[in-house]
């Protein structure tokens, strides 16, 4: 899953929910998927993918609405907003090109972008050190198949990946973790997902779809959402 980090911990415009929502409305996800990823992906509404327990299918991705983005920025008092947009190059599929496209979309709604391509080692060092300036492209792939993994990673204050602190969301994460009642857990995750969608702590982008070329001789291979390879199930015919 590919996202755009928003540093809401540092004082500035990204602490205003209207600005964060505006950034989500400013991005044409379909154009990115169709033209840069050649159709290999689907837009995300929040940072929980469909294959995780707790996914809320009632939430739909932010629509592309540059006029609404401009209105929200104006309401927030940021008619001349300036942001840094950081991106690695070669870490994710077409990451530089995706980030360049997003920078252009932001500029179309009046945001001046300082676009920085970063070497991955330096980039992740700043990311984990809570030193990421403004925004940055990031991907997440976890092995839990449960919403707790991504929620804990991004919304529990002690996590090095947490750039948005919300005590209500954090409380919900621990409530869901500490109950064995699946219905209650799913209900709690649904409530959290709606809060995340409304608060827009990221620019939610897309779920990347991977492609595999496999010889007809290979039997038993199955691509997985967690990106792990279970090769004990795989055989090769002679």
Buried (B, 14 or more C-beta within 10 A) or exposed (E): BBBBBBBBBEEBBBBBBBBBBBBBBBBBBBEBBEEBBEEBBBBBBBBBBEEBBBBBEEBEBBEBBBEBBBBBBEEBEBEEBEBBBBBBBEBBBBBBBBBBBBBEBBEEBBBEBEBBBBEBEEBBEBBEEEEBBBBBBBBBBBEEBBBBBBBBBBBBEEEEBBBBEBEEBBEBBEBBEEEEEEEEBBEBBBBBBBBBBEBBBBBBBBBBEEEEEEEEEEEEBEEEBEEEEEEEEEEEEE
